[in-house]
Amino acid sequence: MSCRSDVTVVRRVTRYVLSCVVSCILSSGAASTVLRAQAVLPRADLRWSVLTLAGDTRTLESLRGRVIVINSWATWCEPCVAELGSLAALRRAIPDTSLAFALIAAQRREPVADFVRRRRLTLPVYLEATRAPEVYRFNAVPTTWIVDRAGRIALRRRGAARWDTPQMLALVRTLLADTSAVAR
């Protein structure tokens, strides 16, 4: 078997496993929107400008090539606050550096920084520097997107969720394992 055919087999197996995990998540009710076929996955817009709590501007582009969990939240939103623990648990369960988090609040810096300090949040928290790009348009917080290594939105969830369930851990691990289409 040639190296090229080995890669093709690995890609096919990875896609099959991912589709099985997605089916499992859908049947468990863990996700509101999961896009099944890679051909229909929308591209994430990594040009979204955000501010660090220190005031530095950056874009999500700096996370390209990694699996990214983007969470739009607010300090005043009880469901948002409730799901922060399971997002942190997901980070602890999968400490892989190829998994990135971006918790983005559309609020002023002071209340967010105070909240982060009081709650001792360790996940990366940002403020919106520009409006969310069209692909992320949402009408409720929390809303979470998981972007695969190729820059495609693999999952979008409106409303609070448990991010540390066995099904969600399996989905994230599957996305991390698929290095065949890392975005350049």
N, C-alpha and C positions, 0 to 999 in steps of 0.2 A: 504494500500500500504506500502511495506517495505521501509526502508531507502535505501537499495541497488537498488530497482526499481526506486525510486525517482532520484537517481544519474544517472541511465541509461537514464531516460526520459530527464533530464537536459542536458546530453551529446548529445543526439539525437537532441534536439531542438537547442542547440548551434551550432552543425554542420550544421543543416538546415539553420539557420540564417546566418552563415558564408558563406555558399554556395550562398545564395541570395545576400549578400553584394558583394561577389566576382563577381557574374554575373552582378550586377549593375555597378561595376567598369569597367568590361570588355566592357560592352555595351556603357559606357560613354567615353571610350578611355583613362581613367585616368591611366591605368597601362599597361606596355608593356608585362609583364610576371606575371601571377598570377596562382599558381598551385592549381587546384580545389579540388582534393580528398586528404584527410589527409594521405591516404595510400601512396601517391606518393610525399609527401613533403620531400625534402632533409633535412638532418640534418645539422644544422649550426655547424661550427667548432669554438667553443668558446675558443680554445687555441691560437688564433691569438694574438701575443704579440704586444703591443702598448706602446708608451711613452707618459706620460703627458708632458705638456709644461714645467713643473718644472724638467723634466728628470727622473721621476720615471717610472719603468717598471711595467706593469700589463698585464693581459690577459682579454679578454671579459668574461672569466669564472666567474669573479666577478659579472656579470650581470645575471647569470643563474636564471631562474624562473620568469624573468620579460619579458615583451614585449620589444624588442630592435629594435630601428631604427638605422641601420648602414649606414653611408653615406661616400662614398669615393669621395673626392673632392680635389681641388687645388685652391690656392689663385689667380693664373693667369687665371683660367678658368671662363669666363664670365657667362656661364649657371650655374656653381656651385655657384657662388656668388649670382646670381639672385634668386636661390631657397632657399638660407639661410633664407630669410624673412618668407617664408611659413613653413619651418621647425620650426622656432621659434614660429610662430603662432600656429602650431600644439601643441607644448609644452604648450603654454598659454591656448589653448582650452581644453587640457586634462592634468591638473597638477598632475594627479595620480602618486604616487611614484613608481608604478609598471610598468611605462613606462620609459624606459631608452634610452638615445641617445649616439651615439659614432660617431662623425665626424672625419674621419681618413684621414690625408693628407700624401702623400708620398713625402715630401719635407724636407728641412732643418728646424731646429727649429726657427731660427731668422726671416725669412720672415713670417712664420705662426704666431708666437707670436706677431709680429708687426701688422699683419693683424687683429688678434683677439682683440688686444688692441685698434687699431684705429676704428674698427667697433663695439666695445663693445659687442662682442658675449658672450652670457651667456650659450649657449649649450656646453657640454663637447667636447673639441677638443683634438685630439691625433695625434701623428706621428707614422708611421709604424716603429716598431722595427724589425719586420721580414716581409718577403713577405706574401701577403695574402694567406691563405690556398686555396687549389684547388677549394673548393665549392664556393669561392668568386671570382675566377678568372674573370677579367673583362678587356675590351680593350678600355674603354672610361670612362671619368669622366664627370659629376657625375654618379655614379651608387649607388643605394640605395637598401638595403634589409630590410625587416621587419621580425623579428624572433619572433615566438610565445612563450608562456610560457614553452612549452614542448621542445623548442630548435629546432623547424622546421622552415625552411625558408618559410614563408607564401606569400611573395611577393618579386619580384626583379624588379627594374625599372632602365633601362639604359636611361640616358639623364635626363634633368631637368624636374621637375614636380611641380604641385601645391599640397602641402601636407596638406593644410587646407580646402580642399573641403568637402562638406557634405558627399560624398561617402567615402573619405579617413578617415574622422573622424569616420564614422560608422564602417568601417573595424577595425580601431584601438580599438574602444570601444568594438567591438565584441570579438576581440582577448584578451582584458583585462578581459572581463567577463568570459572567458573560463578558469576556474581554475582547471578543472578536470584532466588535464594532465601536471601539473607543473613539469618541469625537475628537477631531484634530483642530 
